[in-house]
């Protein structure tokens, strides 16, 4: 497991916490950002790529 995979797990956790906070304060934007961070974290964990590279890939879709 490389450092980008560990960072991916952290980004997943951070995204889940943003989602919970978004629900608690009824903020759809924060909830959506949390979902995005969770997606990036999952991709980062699976591929071992950097967060920036994954974000560029997602934005190119």
N, C-alpha and C positions, 0 to 999 in steps of 0.2 A: 504494500500500500504506500503510495507516494504522498507527498504533502498536499498536492492538489486534490486528491481523493479525500483526505482528512478535512480540508477546507470545504469540500463539497458537503460533507456531513454537517459541518457547522452552518453552511448556508441553508441547508434544509431545515435545521433547527430554528435558525433565525427567521426563516420564512414562515414556519408554523406559528411562531410567537407573534409575528406581525399580523397573521390572519386572526389569531385569537384576540389581539388588541383591537383590530379593525371591527370585529364583531362586537366587542364589549362597548366601544364608543360609537358604534354604528357609522363607521367611516369606510365606504366602499373602496376608496382609493388606496388606503393602507392595506385593506384586505387583498386587493389585486396585486399590490407590490409584493405582498407576502407570498402569493401564489407564484409570481414570477421568480422570486428568490428561491423558492422551493424547487421549481423546475430547473433553474440553473444549477442548484446544488445537486440534484439527482443526476443531471447530465455530467457534471464535474466528477461526481463520485464514480460513475460508470466508466467514463472515458479517461479520467486522469489528466484532462486538459485544463488549461488555465481558465479562470472565470471570464477574462476579457475575450479569449478566443471563442468561448461558448456563446457569449453575448453577441459577438459579431455574427456567428452562425445563425442564431435565432433571429436577429434583425434582418438577415438576408432572405428569410423565408418570405 
